[in-house]
Amino acid sequence: MREHHILDVILVSKGGHPDMTGPNPDMHKSRVSESCLKYDLEESLRVLGTDYIDIYFYHRDNEDVPVSELIDIMEDFRKQGKIRYYACSNWTTARMKEADVYAASKGCRGFVANEALYNIGEPWMKPMADDTLVIMDKEMQRYHEENPQNLAMPYSAACNGFFHKLLAAGREAVVNSEYYAEGNLNNMRIISKLMEKYRISVTQAVLGYLTCQNFQCLPLYGPRNTEDLKDAMGTFEIPFRAEDYRE
């Protein structure tokens, strides 16, 4: 008899990213507004061929707009049945706290997740060219420890392939990377030891760092194919310990 497996899928999309289609795209020209968010949401629904999105993210923030207005926009989408939950990406800790207070005052669930840059190589990386991206600093990490209802979803979890390229082709392949620094060359030695200790892939060793934090992390990872996806998912079956990365 053939077995049938039910696959649970959580459909996630984002809105409010700056317009990058013109000749001189400006990351600082905000599209975080009701009209732009509505347009982006409707496009997501159309392209994905669905009636609703499970979790809809603000891709950026606009600090000129009160958080009350931004929460209200998402609540309207939720009441219309077009989204189930909403979340944020590249928001500061202070703005998330404001949003939490406002949502609670209205009896709303508020943000269910937060995307910010965080990975094993981040402490040593060079400043990013895009200053609209937000790094998950110590303050934000404490926020997630204290507010587990807002799940941390680190992006660039695999350091943009830095350690994969370094392992495969040496320093020359990564010398121009924002992650190229002595601290991350030392991290490569730690990762290599973990690969040998657990008999795992470089992907699993890099993502494993995020399973050893004091707060819940669900790293974002972009697989190229099914094998990459299976490899990344195998990370959660490995008994990593914080001590593995403490060196």
Protein Blocks (a to p, Z undefined) as FASTA:
>chain_A
ZZdddddddddddehiacfkbmbdcfklccbdfklmmmmmmmmmmmnopabdfbdcdfbd
cfkbcfklmmmmmmmmmmnopafbdcdehiafklmmmmmmmmmmnopnbjabdcddddfk
lmmmccdfblmbccddfklmmmmmmmmmlccddehklonommmmmmmnojmlmmmpcklc
fklmmmmmmmmmmmmmnopafklmmmmmmmmccbdcddddddfbfklmmmmmmmmmpccd
fklmmZZ
